[in-house]
Amino acid sequence: MKTWTDITTTALMGTERTPMKPITGDVDDPLTSALARATSSGDPETALLSAAGLITVYRKVGQIPGVDGVELPTPAPADVLPECSEKAAHVVGVLLAGGANYGEIVVEAVRLLTRSGHRLPHALLPDILAWAGRNKSADVDILPVIDRRGVWLAGQNPEWSFAALPLVDAASIDAAMWTELPSAARRAILVEVGKRDPVEGRRLLMLTWASDSSEERSVQLIPMHEWVTDEDEDFLEMCLDDAGRVRAKAAELLTKLPNSRFVARMTSRADALIKVSYQFGKGHTLDVTLPVDLDASMKRDGMNGGTPADRANQGGQGLRAKWLTQIVSAVPPGHWSARFEMTPEEVVGLVEKSEWAETLLRAMSTAASTHPDQTWTLALTKAMTKRPIAQTAISELAPAIQRLPPEKLEAIILYLLDRTPIGAPSVMRGLLGLYPGEWPSTLARPILGKIGQTLTDFSDHQTLSMATALLRETASHADPALVDDFAALVEHAQSLTTTHWHRQMEQALDIVRLRKELHDAIINA
């Protein structure tokens, strides 16, 4: 079409050098008639653009759209939960946009929304999924707040597969369907189904057990940590005769069953190695004998020969100490109180005087985390705060400490707070990180007071840095109703420090204010 050539030439050369000529021709032709009207305008630029537009549309008329052959996904199912308030959505949006600065508050927001039974609006689903993808170590479950549409959306992006639970009815899954599911999907289903119905969880686990590889069998045992019961003992005993990885996982699970035959075997071994004797003038002492070697029964229960470095350490003593640790770690701590007819504090006192104090205290801490016992946890926590390995040991005891009544843990923290300088790493800081939930005013106010005192008397950069860091940590965990206390402390602190520190202190205050707004929007709405 010569007309299109004329239009292209005019566009390239410019309307001043090559003006658009009026188009004439067969008036009965719709295109020619329309072009004639478009180019009859006195404005050259308008005539050019109108003619180009008309021909472009004309060329596309009647064309069939291309088909790429991609199958459209199944539509998203309807959500179950009501959407949170507009104010709550706004605050969460601000937090998600804040990046790493507000990570802990995002976790808090998810938990508050979960507790209130609300979900996030659809517009925030990509943001919360992207945040969760960057913070996979965060101890929070976003599934309740993204609801069914969020799970569906996660399935459309491979980077969000961690939240893409298959939306299937577990009861309808048979061996053929289970075989087709990827390992990650199996684990996710086993966790959710097993917690709700252990019998159904066991059914799914056994669908392809015989044909699965040993590696896949060991992976499928991991979700059982969430729901293992005494009814699983026979199955797990069978797993002890499986390959190494399966055996090790089965031993971990059997350790969680205090009445299991596995724990009874470990307890019998421990009784043969640890005894209490009495000598006149010396009182009670703890006598510890290290295991000599591994027999077939010990190997079946998941104990191993260790690495070459273990075997070479101290002529084998390091490896034997490792076996002692494995054995004692499986024994419920209450066993020692009953066997020796002593309180936990008395038994721990004997352990502290033993040459194997570090090994036994850490093993007993692991056992206390597996078999909840408040009196033993308190005794071990108090003992650990005095040890050189305290910070490492406290982390091993963490699951048990988090199950303590908050007031018991608060009492230990406040005791250490009075005796611990803020300017140095401490067990007190580690225990603060284990406090369950929000710090009440009875705990937060003394901490703010200690920070204020430290800032008033500080004499070195490290002390100031540690105090400021604790201020921020307190801002992230304390009752946000204390916002006025924070404001007063920050104003006081800024009068004592250079402007270099002011921004960090203001950030702590911003965190408290954001948390206060979040609580008001979700809890007090």
ZAVEXDO-529203 format. One record per atom (N, C-alpha, C): x, y, z; residue in three letters. Coordinates in steps of 0.05 Angstrom, whole numbers, plus 5000, padded with zeros to 4 digits. Example, Ala and Ser with C-alpha at 12.3 -4.5 7.8 and 13.67 -1.06 7.14 Angstrom:
<recs>
526448865156Ala;524649105156Ala;526449345156Ala;525749555142Ser;527349795143Ser;525850015157Ser;
</recs>
This chain:
<recs>
501749765000Met;500050005000Met;501850255000Met;501550414977Lys;503250644974Lys;502650844996Lys;500250855006Thr;499551055027Thr;501251005051Thr;501650755059Trp;503350695083Trp;506150785079Trp;507150755054Thr;509850855047Thr;510051155050Thr;507951295041Asp;507951585043Asp;507851675072Asp;506351535088Ile;506151595117Ile;508851555130Ile;510151335124Thr;512851275136Thr;514851485128Thr;514851565103Thr;516751765093Thr;516352025107Thr;513852105110Thr;513252365124Thr;514052355153Thr;513652125166Ala;514352095194Ala;517352115198Ala;518851995179Leu;521752005181Leu;522952275174Leu;521852405154Met;523052655144Met;521952895159Met;519552865171Gly;518353085185Gly;516253225168Gly;514053315180Thr;511853425165Thr;512553695152Thr;514653835162Glu;515454085150Glu;516854045123Glu;518553835122Arg;520053785097Arg;518453625077Arg;516853435088Thr;515153265070Thr;512353265081Thr;510753465075Pro;508053485086Pro;506353245077Pro;504453175095Met;502652955089Met;500653045067Met;500552905045Lys;498752975023Lys;495952865028Lys;493853025022Pro;491152915025Pro;490752665008Pro;489452465020Ile;489052215006Ile;486352224992Ile;486352144966Thr;483952144950Thr;483751874937Thr;481451804927Gly;481051544914Gly;478151464913Gly;477751204913Asp;475151094911Asp;473551154936Asp;471551324934Val;469951404957Val;468251174968Val;467850974952Asp;466250744962Asp;467950554979Asp;470550584979Asp;472350424996Asp;472450545024Asp;471550395044Pro;471450505072Pro;474150615081Pro;476350475076Leu;478950565086Leu;479750825072Leu;479450825045Thr;480251065030Thr;478551305039Thr;475951255043Ser;474151475052Ser;475051585079Ser;475751395097Ala;476551485124Ala;479151635124Ala;481051535107Leu;483651675105Leu;483351945093Leu;481551975074Ala;481052235061Ala;480152435081Ala;478252345099Arg;477352525120Arg;479552595140Arg;481152395147Ala;483252445167Ala;485452625157Ala;486152615131Thr;488352775121Thr;487453045109Thr;484853085111Ser;483953345101Ser;484253565122Ser;485153485146Ser;485553685168Ser;487753875160Ser;487454115169Gly;489454325163Gly;492054285178Gly;491954115199Asp;494354085216Asp;495853835206Asp;498453875197Pro;499953645185Pro;500453425205Pro;501053495230Glu;501653285250Glu;499153115256Glu;496853245259Thr;494453105264Thr;493752915241Thr;494053015217Ala;493552855193Ala;495252605192Ala;497852645199Leu;499752415199Leu;498952205219Leu;498552285244Leu;497852095265Leu;495251955260Leu;493252105251Ser;490651985245Ser;490851775223Ser;492251835202Ala;492551645180Ala;494051395189Ala;496251435205Ala;497751205215Ala;496051025233Ala;494451155250Gly;492651005268Gly;490650845253Gly;489350965233Leu;487350825218Leu;488450585203Leu;490750605191Ile;491850385176Ile;492750165195Ile;493850235218Thr;494750035237Thr;492349865247Thr;490150005253Val;487749855262Val;486649685239Val;486749795215Tyr;485749645192Tyr;487249385187Tyr;489949405191Arg;491649165186Arg;491148945207Arg;490249025232Lys;489848825253Lys;487148705252Lys;485248835239Val;482548725238Val;482448455225Val;481148265239Gly;480947995228Gly;483147805235Gly;485347915247Gln;487547735255Gln;486747565279Gln;487547315279Ile;486947125301Ile;489147145322Ile;488447195347Pro;490547215368Pro;492146955370Pro;494646985376Gly;496446755379Gly;495746595404Gly;496246335404Val;495746165426Val;498346035434Val;499146065460Asp;501745955468Asp;501545665479Asp;499145555481Gly;498845285490Gly;499245235519Gly;499645445535Val;499945415564Val;497245365577Val;497145165593Glu;494645105607Glu;494245295630Glu;491945415632Leu;491345605654Leu;491145455680Leu;492045585702Pro;491945455728Pro;489045435738Pro;488645245756Thr;486045225769Thr;485445485784Thr;483045595782Pro;482445845796Pro;482845815826Pro;483546035839Ala;484046035868Ala;481445985883Ala;481545825904Pro;479145775920Pro;478446015937Pro;476046025947Ala;475246245964Ala;476646235991Ala;477146466003Asp;478346466029Asp;476346386051Asp;477446306074Val;475746226096Val;475446446117Val;477646586122Leu;477746786144Leu;476947056134Leu;475847226152Pro;475247506145Pro;477847666142Pro;477747866125Glu;480048046121Glu;480448226145Glu;482948286151Cys;483448466174Cys;482648756167Cys;482648926187Ser;481749196183Ser;483649346164Ser;482549566153Glu;484249726135Glu;486649846149Glu;486249916175Lys;488450036190Lys;490549826196Lys;489749586202Ala;491749366207Ala;493249306182Ala;491849296159Ala;493149246133Ala;495149466127Ala;494449716133His;496349936128His;498949906145His;498649836170Val;500949806188Val;502749576178Val;501449346171Val;503049116162Val;504449186135Val;503049336118Gly;504349426093Gly;506849596098Gly;506649766118Val;508949936125Val;511249766135Val;510549556152Leu;512649386163Leu;513949216141Leu;512449116122Leu;513548956100Leu;515349126082Leu;514549386079Ala;516249566062Ala;518749646077Ala;518849606103Gly;521149696119Gly;523549516117Gly;523249286104Gly;525549096100Gly;526448976127Gly;529048936130Ala;530148796153Ala;529748946179Ala;529149206177Asn;528849366202Asn;526549276219Asn;524449166207Tyr;522049106221Tyr;521348806220Tyr;523348636216Gly;522848346213Gly;521448226237Gly;522348296262Glu;521148186286Glu;518248276289Glu;517648526280Ile;514948626283Ile;513148496263Ile;514148426239Val;512548276220Val;511748006232Val;513647876246Val;512947626259Val;510747666280Val;511047876295Glu;509047936315Glu;506347996302Glu;506348136280Ala;503848206266Ala;502447946256Ala;504047766245Val;502847506236Val;501547356259Val;502947356281Arg;501847206305Arg;499347346316Arg;499347606316Leu;496947746326Leu;494547706307Leu;495047706281Leu;492847656262Leu;491847376264Leu;493747186268Thr;492946906271Thr;491246866296Thr;492046996318Arg;490546976343Arg;487847096340Arg;487547316325Ser;485047456322Ser;483247316300Ser;484347126285Gly;482746986265Gly;482347156240Gly;484247316232His;483947486208His;486147416188His;485647476163Arg;487647446142Arg;488447716131Arg;490647716115Leu;491547956102Leu;489848006077Leu;489648256068Pro;488248306042Pro;489948196019Pro;488548135997His;489948015974His;492248185964His;492048445966Ala;494048615955Ala;496748585969Ala;496748485994Leu;499148446010Leu;500348166007Leu;498947985994Leu;499947705992Leu;502647685979Leu;503147825956Pro;505847805944Pro;508047905963Pro;507348115978Asp;509348235996Asp;510048046019Asp;507947916031Ile;508447746054Ile;509847486045Ile;509147386021Leu;510547146011Leu;513447206004Leu;513947445993Ala;516747515987Ala;518347556012Ala;517047666033Trp;518347706059Trp;519047426071Trp;517047246071Ala;517546986082Ala;519746836067Ala;519846876040Gly;522046756025Gly;524746846033Gly;524947106040Arg;527547216049Arg;528147146078Arg;526147066093Asn;526547026122Asn;525546746130Asn;526546546116Lys;525546276121Lys;526346166148Lys;528246296161Ser;529046206188Ser;527146326210Ser;525546516202Ala;523746646222Ala;521746436233Ala;521446446259Asp;519746256273Asp;516846346272Asp;515646326249Val;512846416246Val;511646266223Val;509046206225Asp;507546066205Asp;505646266191Asp;506246326166Ile;504646526152Ile;502046406140Ile;501846136139Leu;499546016125Leu;496846116135Leu;496446146161Pro;493746236170Pro;493046516159Pro;494946696156Val;494246966148Val;494247006118Val;495246816103Ile;495046836074Ile;492546686063Ile;491446506080Asp;489046366074Asp;489346206048Asp;487046116037Arg;487145936014Arg;488246065989Arg;487546325985Arg;488446455961Arg;491446505962Arg;492446545986Gly;495346575988Gly;496846325982Gly;495746095991Val;496945835985Val;496845785955Val;494545855943Trp;494345825913Trp;496346005899Trp;496646255908Leu;498546435895Leu;501446335898Leu;502046225921Ala;504746115926Ala;505445895906Ala;503345755897Gly;503745535878Gly;504345635850Gly;504045895845Gln;504545995818Gln;507446095815Gln;508946105837Asn;511646205836Asn;513546005850Asn;515445885835Pro;517245685848Pro;518645795872Pro;519146055874Glu;520646165897Glu;518846165922Glu;516346125918Trp;514446125941Trp;513445845947Trp;514745645937Ser;513745365940Ser;513545285969Ser;515045405987Phe;514945336015Phe;512145376027Phe;510545546015Ala;507845606025Ala;505745486007Ala;506545325986Ala;504645225967Ala;503644945975Ala;502144925997Leu;501144666005Leu;499044565985Leu;499144315979Pro;497144205961Pro;494344225973Pro;492444335959Leu;489744375969Leu;488244115963Leu;488843905979Val;487543645974Val;486443536000Val;484543365997Asp;483343226020Asp;485142986026Asp;486342986050Ala;488242766056Ala;486942496054Ala;484442476062Ala;483042216061Ala;482842106033Ala;483042276013Ser;482742175985Ser;485442095973Ser;487642125988Ile;490242055977Ile;490741755978Ile;491441645956Asp;492141355955Asp;495041335948Asp;496041085945Ala;498841035940Ala;499741165914Ala;498041145893Ala;498841265867Ala;499141565869Ala;497241695883Met;497441985885Met;499842065903Met;500341905924Trp;502541965943Trp;505241945928Trp;505341755910Thr;507841715895Thr;508441955877Thr;506442085867Glu;506742315849Glu;507542565864Glu;506942585889Leu;507442825904Leu;510442865909Leu;511543105907Pro;514443145913Pro;514843125943Pro;517343075950Ser;518043025978Ser;517143255997Ser;517543505988Ala;516843736005Ala;513843746010Ala;512243675990Ala;509343665993Ala;508543446012Ala;509843216010Arg;509243006029Arg;509743086058Arg;512043216062Arg;512643306089Arg;510643506100Arg;509843696083Ala;507943896092Ala;505243766099Ala;504343576083Ile;501843446089Ile;502043276114Ile;504243136117Leu;504642966141Leu;504643136167Leu;505743376166Val;505743546189Val;502943626197Val;501443736177Glu;498743836183Glu;496843606190Glu;496843396174Val;494943176179Val;495643026205Val;498242976209Gly;499042836233Gly;498342976259Gly;498643246260Lys;498043396284Lys;495043376290Lys;493343366269Arg;490443346272Arg;489543066277Arg;490742876263Asp;489842596265Asp;492242416261Asp;493642336282Pro;496042166280Pro;495541906265Pro;493141796268Val;492541546254Val;492541586224Val;491341806215Glu;491441866186Glu;494241926177Glu;495842066194Gly;498542116187Gly;500141866183Gly;499741666200Arg;501141416198Arg;500241266172Arg;497741286165Arg;496741156140Arg;498241276116Arg;498441536115Leu;499841666092Leu;502741576092Leu;503941576115Leu;506841506117Leu;507341226105Leu;505441046110Met;505940766102Met;505040706074Met;503840896059Leu;502840836033Leu;504940726014Leu;507340856014Thr;509440765996Thr;512040706011Thr;511740656037Trp;514140616054Trp;516040396043Trp;514840176035Ala;516539946027Ala;518040006001Ala;516940175984Ser;518240235958Ser;519940485958Ser;519640645979Asp;521240895980Asp;524140835986Asp;525941015977Ser;528740985983Ser;529241036013Ser;531440946023Ser;532040986052Ser;532241286058Ser;533341436039Glu;533541726043Glu;530741856045Glu;528941766027Glu;526141876028Glu;524741786054Glu;525241546063Arg;524041456088Arg;524941616112Arg;527541686112Ser;528641846134Ser;527442126134Ser;527042236110Val;525842506107Val;522942496116Val;521442286110Gln;518642276118Gln;518242236148Gln;520342146161Leu;520142116191Leu;520342386205Leu;521442586192Ile;521842846205Ile;519242976214Ile;517042976198Pro;514643096208Pro;513442966233Pro;514242716239Met;513142576262Met;514042706289Met;516142876287His;516843026312His;514543196322His;512743266304Glu;510443436312Glu;508243276325Glu;508143016320Trp;505742866330Trp;506242586338Trp;508742496342Val;509342226349Val;507942156376Val;506741916377Thr;505341816401Thr;506341536408Thr;505341436431Asp;506141166439Asp;505240956419Asp;503141016404Glu;502140826384Glu;504240786361Glu;506140966359Asp;508140946337Asp;510540776345Asp;510640676371Glu;513040556381Glu;513840306365Glu;511940126359Asp;512639876344Asp;513739946317Asp;512540136303Phe;513440206277Phe;516340316279Phe;516840486298Leu;519540606301Leu;521640406310Leu;520740216326Glu;522639996333Glu;523439846308Glu;521539796290Met;522139666264Met;524139836249Met;523940106250Cys;525740286235Cys;528540266245Cys;528940186270Leu;531640156281Leu;533239946266Leu;531839766252Asp;533239566236Asp;533639646207Asp;532939906201Asp;533240006174Asp;536040126170Asp;536440266148Ala;539040396142Ala;539740606163Ala;542240696162Gly;543240876183Gly;541641126188Gly;540841266166Arg;539341516170Arg;536641466181Arg;535341266172Val;532641196182Val;532941116212Val;534940966219Arg;535340886246Arg;535841126264Arg;537441316255Ala;538041546271Ala;535441716276Ala;533841756255Lys;531341896259Lys;529441756277Lys;529241496274Ala;527541336292Ala;528441356321Ala;531041356326Ala;532041376353Ala;531241656365Ala;531441866349Glu;530742136358Glu;527742136366Glu;526042006350Leu;523242006356Leu;522541836380Leu;523841606383Leu;523341436406Leu;524241566432Leu;526241746430Thr;527141886454Thr;524942066465Thr;523142156447Lys;520942326456Lys;518742176471Lys;518841906471Leu;516841746484Leu;517941636510Leu;517441766533Pro;518741686558Pro;518141406567Pro;515841286557Asn;515141016566Asn;515940806545Asn;517540886525Ser;518340696504Ser;520440506514Ser;520640276500Arg;522740086505Arg;525540206500Arg;525640386480Phe;528240516474Phe;529240676498Phe;527440836509Val;528240996533Val;528940816556Val;527540596559Ala;528140406581Ala;530940296577Ala;531640226552Arg;534340126547Arg;536540336553Arg;536040576545Met;537940796550Met;538140846580Met;535940836594Thr;535940876623Thr;537540656637Thr;537140406628Ser;538640186640Ser;541640226636Ser;542440316612Arg;545340366607Arg;546340596625Arg;544740796628Ala;545541026644Ala;545940946674Ala;544040776683Asp;544240686711Asp;546840526717Asp;547740396696Ala;550240236699Ala;552740416699Ala;552440666689Leu;554740846686Leu;554841056708Leu;552541126719Ile;552341346738Ile;551241246765Ile;552741286786Lys;551841196812Lys;552541406833Lys;551141396855Val;551741576878Val;552741406901Val;554941496912Ser;556141356936Ser;556241546959Ser;556641436982Tyr;556741607006Tyr;559341537022Tyr;560841737029Gln;563241697045Gln;563041877070Gln;563641767093Phe;563441917118Phe;565442147116Phe;564442377123Gly;566142617122Gly;566142767095Gly;565442627074Lys;565242747048Lys;562442777037Lys;560642607048Gly;557942617039Gly;557542467013Gly;555342536999His;554742396974His;556542496951His;557342316934Thr;558842386910Thr;557742236886Thr;558142346863Leu;557142226838Leu;559442076825Leu;559141816820Asp;561141646808Asp;560341596779Asp;562041666760Val;561441646731Val;563441456718Val;562441256704Thr;564141076688Thr;563441116659Thr;565341146642Leu;564841186614Leu;564340916600Leu;562640906580Pro;562240656565Pro;564840566553Pro;565240306553Val;567740186543Val;567640156513Val;565440046502Asp;565239996473Asp;562339976466Asp;561839976440Leu;559039946430Leu;558439656425Leu;556239556437Asp;555339286430Asp;553239316408Asp;552239086399Ala;550339076376Ala;547739226384Ala;546839196408Ser;544439336417Ser;544739636416Ser;547039736425Met;547540026425Met;547640136397Met;548839986378Lys;548940066350Lys;546140076339Lys;544539876345Arg;541739866335Arg;540140106345Arg;540840206369Asp;539440436380Asp;540540706371Asp;542040696349Gly;542840946336Gly;545541056346Gly;546840926365Met;549441026374Met;551540936353Met;553541106349Asn;555541036327Asn;558341066338Asn;560140976321Gly;562940966328Gly;564341226326Gly;563041436316Gly;564241696314Gly;566141726291Gly;567241966288Thr;569142016267Thr;571941926275Thr;573841916256Pro;576541846264Pro;577742046284Pro;576942296282Ala;577842496301Ala;576842436329Ala;574242346330Asp;573142266356Asp;574642036368Asp;575241836352Arg;576641606362Arg;579541666370Arg;580741866358Ala;583541936365Ala;583642116389Ala;581442246395Asn;581442446417Asn;581942316444Asn;584042406457Gln;584642316484Gln;584642006486Gln;585741876466Gly;585841586467Gly;583141456467Gly;581141586455Gly;578541466455Gly;576641576476Gly;577741726496Gln;576041826517Gln;573942016507Gln;574642176487Gly;572742366476Gly;570342226464Gly;570842006450Leu;568741846438Leu;567041726459Leu;568241616480Arg;566741496502Arg;565041696517Arg;566041946519Ala;564442156531Ala;562042226513Ala;562442206487Lys;560242246468Lys;558042036472Lys;558841786476Trp;556841576481Trp;555341636507Trp;556841726527Leu;555541786553Leu;553442006548Leu;554142206532Thr;552242426526Thr;549742316512Thr;550142146492Gln;547842036477Gln;546041876496Gln;547141736515Ile;545541566533Ile;543941746552Ile;545341926566Val;544042096586Val;542042286574Val;542542366549Ser;540742546535Ser;537942426531Ser;537742166531Ala;535242026526Ala;533741966552Ala;534942006575Val;533741936601Val;532142166612Val;529542126617Pro;527942346630Pro;529242426656Pro;529742686660Pro;531242776684Pro;529942686710Pro;527242666710Gly;525942586735Gly;526742306744Gly;527942146727His;528841886734His;531041906756His;532842106753Trp;535042126772Trp;533942206800Trp;531942376801Ser;530842456827Ser;529642206841Ser;528142046825Ala;526941806837Ala;529041606845Ala;531041566828Arg;532941356833Arg;534741416858Arg;535641666860Phe;537341746882Phe;535841856906Phe;533241886903Glu;531541986924Glu;532542266933Glu;532942436914Met;533942706918Met;532242906902Met;532343156910Thr;531043366894Thr;532743416869Thr;531643536849Pro;533243616825Pro;535643786833Pro;535243976851Glu;537444146860Glu;539743986872Glu;538943786888Glu;541043626901Glu;542543456881Glu;541143336862Val;542543176841Val;544343356824Val;543243596816Val;544943776800Val;547343866816Val;547043896842Gly;549343976859Gly;551543766858Gly;550743506858Leu;552743296856Leu;554043296828Leu;552443336808Val;553443346781Val;555543566778Val;555043796790Glu;556844026787Glu;559543966800Glu;559643786819Lys;562243716832Lys;563643496818Lys;562343376798Ser;563543146784Ser;565643246763Ser;567543076757Glu;569543146736Glu;568243146709Glu;565843036706Trp;564343026681Trp;561943226682Trp;562343436697Ala;560143626701Ala;559143746675Ala;560943836658Glu;560143976633Glu;558543776615Glu;559643536613Thr;558343336596Thr;555543266606Thr;555343206632Leu;552843126643Leu;550743346644Leu;551643586650Leu;549743806651Leu;548543866624Leu;550143856603Arg;549143896576Arg;547343666567Arg;548043426574Ala;546443196567Ala;543743206581Ala;543743276607Met;541343296622Met;539643536612Met;540943746603Ser;539443966591Ser;537943886566Ser;539343726549Thr;537943616525Thr;535643446533Thr;536043276553Ala;533843096563Ala;531543266574Ala;532043476588Ala;529943646599Ala;528343786577Ala;529743836555Ser;528343966532Ser;526443766518Ser;527243506519Thr;525643296506Thr;523343206525Thr;523943196551His;521943096570His;521443326590His;519343486585Pro;518843726601Pro;518543656631Pro;520043806647Asp;520043776676Asp;520844046688Asp;518944196698Gln;519444466707Gln;521544486729Gln;521344306749Thr;523244326771Thr;526144266762Thr;526344076743Trp;529044016733Trp;530044236715Trp;528244346699Thr;529144576682Thr;530144806698Thr;528644876720Leu;529545096737Leu;532245036750Leu;532644786759Ala;535144716772Ala;537444726753Ala;537044626728Leu;539144626708Leu;539744906698Leu;537645076695Thr;538045346686Thr;539745506706Thr;539045476731Lys;540645616752Lys;543545526753Lys;543845266749Ala;546645156749Ala;548145256724Ala;546845266702Met;548145346677Met;549045636677Met;547545806691Thr;548346086692Thr;551046136705Thr;552045926719Lys;554545956733Lys;556945826719Lys;556345696696Arg;558345536682Arg;559745696660Arg;562245626654Pro;563645756631Pro;562245706605Pro;560845476602Ile;559445416577Ile;556545506578Ile;556045686597Ala;553245766602Ala;551645836577Ala;552746016560Gln;551146106538Gln;550545886518Gln;552545706514Thr;552045476496Thr;550045286508Thr;550345226534Ala;548545046548Ala;545745146549Ala;545445406554Ile;542745526555Ile;541345496528Ile;542745516506Ser;541545476480Ser;540545196477Ser;542044996488Glu;541144716486Glu;538744666504Glu;538444816525Leu;536244796544Leu;533844966535Leu;534145106514Ala;532245306505Ala;529345206504Ala;528844966490Pro;526144876489Pro;524844836516Pro;526344736535Ala;525244696562Ala;524844966576Ala;526645156573Ile;526445416586Ile;523945556576Ile;523345526550Gln;521045666538Gln;518345546549Gln;518545306561Arg;516045196573Arg;515745256602Arg;517745396614Leu;517445486642Leu;515245686645Leu;513945686668Pro;511945906673Pro;513446176670Pro;512246366656Pro;513646616651Pro;514646746677Pro;513146726698Glu;513946856723Glu;516546736734Glu;516946466730Lys;519346336739Lys;521746436723Lys;521446446697Leu;523646546680Leu;524246836686Leu;522146986690Glu;522447276696Glu;524047316721Glu;523647146741Ala;525047176767Ala;528047126763Ala;528746926746Ile;531546866741Ile;532847096726Ile;531447206706Ile;532547426690Ile;532947666707Ile;531047736724Leu;531347976742Leu;533647926762Leu;533947686771Tyr;536147626790Tyr;538847676775Tyr;539047586750Leu;541547626735Leu;541847916727Leu;539648056722Leu;539748336714Leu;541148506735Leu;540648446760Asp;541848606782Asp;544848556784Asp;545748326773Arg;548548246777Arg;550148246751Arg;548948326729Thr;550248316703Thr;550648596691Thr;553148666684Pro;553448926670Pro;552348916642Pro;551049126634Ile;549849136607Ile;551949126585Ile;554349226591Gly;556449256570Gly;557849006563Gly;556848766570Ala;558248526563Ala;556248306555Ala;556948126537Pro;555147906531Pro;554547746556Pro;552147646559Ser;551347516584Ser;549247306580Ser;549047126600Val;546946926599Val;544247066602Val;544147286617Met;541547426620Met;540447506593Met;542147606575Arg;541147676548Arg;540147426533Arg;541447206537Gly;540546956524Gly;537746876535Gly;537346896561Leu;534846826573Leu;532647016564Leu;533247266560Leu;531347456550Leu;530247376523Leu;532047266507Gly;531147186480Gly;529346936481Gly;529246796504Leu;527646566506Leu;524946616520Leu;524646866529Tyr;522146926544Tyr;519746896525Tyr;517746746533Pro;515546696514Pro;513646936511Pro;513447026487Gly;511547246482Gly;512547516491Gly;510647696495Glu;511247976501Glu;512348006530Glu;514348176533Trp;515448226560Trp;513548406575Trp;512548316599Pro;510748486614Pro;512148726626Pro;510648916636Ser;511849156648Ser;513549086672Ser;512848876687Thr;514448796710Thr;517248706703Thr;517648626678Leu;520348546668Leu;521548776652Leu;519948906635Ala;521049116617Ala;521849366632Ala;520349446652Arg;521049696667Arg;523849676681Arg;524349456695Pro;527049426707Pro;529349426686Pro;528749306662Ile;530749316641Ile;531249596631Ile;529049746627Leu;529350026619Leu;530850186640Leu;530350126666Gly;531750266687Gly;534750206687Gly;535449946681Lys;538249876680Lys;539650006656Lys;538150026634Ile;539250166610Ile;539750456616Ile;537750586629Gly;538050866636Gly;540450916655Gly;540750736674Gln;543050756693Gln;545650726678Gln;545750526660Thr;548150476645Thr;548950706627Thr;546950826614Leu;547451056596Leu;548451296612Leu;547451326637Thr;548251546653Thr;551151516662Thr;552051266666Asp;554751216678Asp;556751106657Asp;555951086632Phe;557650946613Phe;560351096610Phe;562450926604Ser;565151046602Ser;566550946577Ser;565350766561Asp;566750666538Asp;564650606516Asp;565750586492His;564150556468His;562550286469His;563850066478Gln;562549816478Gln;560049816496Gln;560249936520Thr;558049946538Thr;555650096525Thr;556350316512Leu;554250476499Leu;552950316477Leu;554550176462Ser;553450016439Ser;551649786450Ser;552549646471Met;550949436482Met;548349536494Met;548449766507Ala;546049876519Ala;544049966498Ala;545050076477Thr;543250156455Thr;542049916441Thr;543549706438Ala;542549456426Ala;540349336444Ala;540749336470Leu;538749236488Leu;536249406488Leu;536549666484Leu;534249846482Leu;532549776458Leu;533849716435Arg;532449636411Arg;531049366415Arg;532449176428Glu;531248916433Glu;528848936451Glu;529049106471Thr;526749146489Thr;524449276475Thr;525049456456Ala;522949586440Ala;521449386424Ala;522849176415Ser;521548966398Ser;519848766413Ser;520348756440His;518948536455His;517348636479His;517748876489Ala;516348976513Ala;513449046506Ala;511849056526Asp;509049146524Asp;509049416511Asp;507949456487Pro;508049716473Pro;506549936488Pro;504949856509Ala;503650066525Ala;505650236540Ala;508150136541Leu;510350286555Leu;511550496536Leu;510250576515Val;511450766496Val;512251026509Val;510851116529Asp;511651366542Asp;514151336558Asp;514551096570Asp;517051036585Asp;519451036566Asp;518950926542Phe;521150926522Phe;521751216513Phe;519751366508Ala;520151646499Ala;521751806520Ala;521151766545Ala;522551906567Ala;525451816568Ala;525951546565Leu;528651446566Leu;530251536543Leu;529151536519Val;530551626495Val;531251926497Val;529452086507Glu;530052366511Glu;532352406531Glu;532352246552His;534452266572His;537152176560His;537051946545Ala;539451836533Ala;540652026513Ala;539052156497Gln;540052336477Gln;541352576489Gln;540552646513Ser;541852876526Ser;544652806537Ser;545252546537Leu;547852456548Leu;549752366527Leu;548852326502Thr;550452206481Thr;550752396457Thr;552652336440Thr;553052486416Thr;550852426395Thr;550652586375Thr;548552556355Thr;548852296339Thr;551252176340His;551751926326His;549851716335His;549151716361Trp;547451506373Trp;544451576372Trp;543851826366His;541051906368His;539251756349His;540251706325Arg;538551576305Arg;537851296314Arg;539751146325Gln;539150876334Gln;537050876357Gln;537251066374Met;535351086396Met;532551166385Met;532551336366Glu;529951416353Glu;528751176339Glu;530351006327Gln;529350766314Gln;527950586334Gln;529150556358Ala;527950396379Ala;525250506386Ala;525050776389Leu;522550896396Leu;520550866373Leu;521450876348Asp;519650836325Asp;518450556326Asp;520150356334Ile;519150076335Ile;516950056356Ile;517250176379Val;515150156400Val;512550296390Val;512850516377Arg;510550656367Arg;509050496345Arg;510550376327Leu;509350206307Leu;507949966319Leu;509149846339Arg;507949616353Arg;505449696367Arg;505449936379Lys;503050036393Lys;500850076373Lys;501450196350Glu;499450226329Glu;498449966319Glu;500249766317Leu;499449496307Leu;497549366327Leu;498149376353His;496449256373His;493749396374His;493749656372Asp;491149806372Asp;489449726348Asp;490749676325Ala;489349616300Ala;488249336300Ala;489549146313Ile;488748866312Ile;487348776338Ile;488548836361Ile;487448736386Ile;485248926397Ile;485749186395Asn;483949376408Asn;481949496388Asn;481849386364Ala;480049496343Ala;477149466351Ala;
</recs>
